[in-house]
Amino acid sequence: MSRKLYSGRLVDVSFDGEICEHSGVCVRGLPEVFNVNERPWINPDGAWSPEGAQLLIDVVGRCPSGALKIERPEQLPRVEEDSVGVTDNPARHRYEVRLDGELAGFAVYTLSEGLITFTHTEIDPAFEGRGAGSALVRAALDDVRAKGERKVLPLCPFVKGWIRRHPGYDELLYR
């Protein structure tokens, strides 16, 4: 296994599972970023503020094995925001995310009166850890908000977790 990169807006984290000692420092230190029950299990955007990013840097610095590292953007092949595109594909009942024109993933939904239910999100493994999933969900929810016609029922664990980590989208939830 090689080191895997998880990109965020403020901080990027890499992880090497072969050297991880599973001490739990990360999960206990910052569960909104490190959640072994979510995929991907590292979400740097859980540290969405500058203070949160600094806390993330501190938690990663306490990793006893060095399996976790903070990566600097100037050292990384990053996807530029203008190369990310999210579109609604109503014929296939899904929002699609493309990176540099290539389909990177999708979020499947069903529509009913006043409700959009997200049932499944999938990101191609070649694009995991680069922020495609987060960009996809953010754009889909922004579209739902802009249309103003429906509430959101997130049955998909990824969408549900993303909303939990971004409380500014709570008002969209069906209750």
C-alpha positions as CSV (number, residue, x, y, z in Angstrom):
1,M,0.0,0.0,0.0
2,S,1.3,3.4,-0.8
3,R,0.6,6.7,0.9
4,K,-2.9,8.0,0.0
5,L,-3.7,11.7,-0.3
6,Y,-6.9,13.3,1.1
7,S,-7.3,16.9,-0.1
8,G,-9.2,19.6,1.7
9,R,-9.8,23.2,1.1
10,L,-7.4,24.3,3.8
11,V,-5.3,21.3,4.6
12,D,-4.2,18.1,2.8
13,V,-3.5,14.9,4.7
14,S,-1.7,11.8,3.5
15,F,-1.9,8.3,5.1
16,D,0.2,5.2,4.9
17,G,-1.7,2.2,6.3
18,E,1.4,0.0,6.3
19,I,3.1,1.9,9.1
20,C,0.0,2.9,11.1
21,E,0.1,1.7,14.7
22,H,-3.7,2.2,15.2
23,S,-3.1,4.2,18.3
24,G,-6.4,6.2,17.8
25,V,-4.8,9.5,18.4
26,C,-6.4,10.8,15.2
27,V,-9.9,9.5,15.8
28,R,-10.0,10.7,19.4
29,G,-8.3,14.0,18.6
30,L,-10.6,15.1,15.7
31,P,-13.5,12.8,15.0
32,E,-15.0,15.2,12.5
33,V,-12.0,14.6,10.2
34,F,-11.1,11.0,11.1
35,N,-14.0,8.6,11.1
36,V,-13.4,4.9,10.4
37,N,-17.1,4.4,9.7
38,E,-17.2,6.8,6.8
39,R,-15.6,6.5,3.3
40,P,-13.3,8.1,2.8
41,W,-12.3,7.8,6.4
42,I,-10.3,11.0,6.4
43,N,-12.2,14.2,5.5
44,P,-9.8,17.2,5.8
45,D,-12.8,19.5,5.1
46,G,-14.1,18.5,8.5
47,A,-11.6,21.1,9.7
48,W,-13.3,23.9,7.7
49,S,-12.0,26.9,9.6
50,P,-8.4,28.2,9.9
51,E,-8.6,27.2,13.6
52,G,-9.9,23.8,12.7
53,A,-7.1,23.4,10.2
54,Q,-4.5,24.3,12.8
55,L,-6.1,21.7,15.2
56,L,-5.9,19.1,12.4
57,I,-2.2,19.9,11.9
58,D,-1.7,19.5,15.7
59,V,-3.5,16.1,15.8
60,V,-1.6,14.8,12.8
61,G,1.6,15.9,14.5
62,R,0.8,13.6,17.4
63,C,0.6,10.5,15.2
64,P,3.2,8.2,16.8
65,S,4.0,6.2,13.7
66,G,4.2,9.0,11.0
67,A,1.4,7.2,9.1
68,L,-0.4,10.6,8.9
69,K,1.3,13.6,7.4
70,I,0.2,17.1,6.5
71,E,1.0,17.8,2.9
72,R,1.7,21.3,1.5
73,P,-0.3,22.3,-1.6
74,E,2.8,23.4,-3.5
75,Q,4.1,19.8,-3.3
76,L,1.0,18.2,-4.6
77,P,-0.6,17.5,-7.9
78,R,-3.9,19.2,-7.1
79,V,-7.1,19.5,-9.1
80,E,-7.8,23.1,-9.7
81,E,-11.4,24.2,-8.8
82,D,-12.1,25.4,-12.3
83,S,-11.4,21.9,-13.6
84,V,-14.2,20.5,-11.4
85,G,-17.7,20.5,-12.8
86,V,-21.0,19.2,-11.3
87,T,-24.1,18.8,-13.3
88,D,-27.6,17.4,-12.7
89,N,-28.3,14.5,-15.1
90,P,-32.1,14.1,-14.6
91,A,-32.3,11.3,-17.2
92,R,-30.1,9.1,-15.0
93,H,-31.5,10.5,-11.7
94,R,-28.1,11.6,-10.5
95,Y,-25.7,14.5,-10.0
96,E,-22.3,13.9,-11.7
97,V,-18.9,15.3,-10.9
98,R,-16.2,15.6,-13.6
99,L,-12.6,16.4,-13.1
100,D,-10.9,17.8,-16.2
101,G,-13.9,16.6,-18.2
102,E,-13.6,13.0,-17.0
103,L,-16.5,11.4,-15.0
104,A,-15.2,11.1,-11.4
105,G,-18.4,10.1,-9.6
106,F,-22.1,10.6,-9.0
107,A,-24.8,10.9,-6.4
108,V,-28.0,9.0,-7.2
109,Y,-31.3,10.5,-6.2
110,T,-35.1,9.9,-6.4
111,L,-37.6,12.7,-6.6
112,S,-41.1,12.9,-5.0
113,E,-43.4,15.8,-4.1
114,G,-41.3,18.3,-2.2
115,L,-38.5,15.8,-1.6
116,I,-35.1,14.7,-3.1
117,T,-33.7,11.5,-1.6
118,F,-30.0,10.8,-2.0
119,T,-29.6,7.1,-2.1
120,H,-26.0,6.4,-3.2
121,T,-22.8,8.3,-3.9
122,E,-19.9,6.8,-5.7
123,I,-16.4,8.2,-6.5
124,D,-14.1,6.4,-8.9
125,P,-11.1,5.1,-6.9
126,A,-8.8,7.0,-9.3
127,F,-10.3,10.3,-7.9
128,E,-10.7,9.4,-4.2
129,G,-9.1,11.7,-1.7
130,R,-9.0,14.7,-4.1
131,G,-12.2,16.4,-2.9
132,A,-14.5,15.2,-5.7
133,G,-17.1,13.8,-3.3
134,S,-17.2,16.9,-1.3
135,A,-17.5,19.1,-4.4
136,L,-20.2,16.8,-5.7
137,V,-22.4,17.0,-2.6
138,R,-21.8,20.7,-2.1
139,A,-22.9,21.5,-5.6
140,A,-25.9,19.2,-5.5
141,L,-27.1,20.7,-2.3
142,D,-26.5,24.2,-3.5
143,D,-28.6,23.3,-6.6
144,V,-31.4,22.0,-4.5
145,R,-31.3,25.1,-2.3
146,A,-31.3,27.4,-5.4
147,K,-34.3,25.7,-6.9
148,G,-36.1,26.0,-3.5
149,E,-38.6,23.2,-4.4
150,R,-37.6,20.3,-2.2
151,K,-36.2,19.2,1.1
152,V,-33.4,16.7,1.3
153,L,-33.6,13.1,2.7
154,P,-30.0,11.8,2.9
155,L,-30.2,8.0,3.0
156,C,-26.7,7.8,1.5
157,P,-24.2,7.7,4.3
158,F,-21.7,9.9,2.5
159,V,-24.3,12.7,1.9
160,K,-25.6,12.3,5.5
161,G,-22.1,12.6,6.9
162,W,-21.2,15.6,4.7
163,I,-24.3,17.5,5.9
164,R,-23.5,16.6,9.5
165,R,-20.0,18.2,9.0
166,H,-21.4,21.3,7.2
167,P,-24.2,22.6,9.4
168,G,-25.0,25.4,7.0
169,Y,-27.0,22.9,5.0
170,D,-29.2,21.7,7.9
171,E,-32.2,23.8,6.8
172,L,-32.4,21.6,3.7
173,L,-33.1,18.5,5.7
174,Y,-36.5,16.8,5.6
175,R,-37.7,16.4,9.2
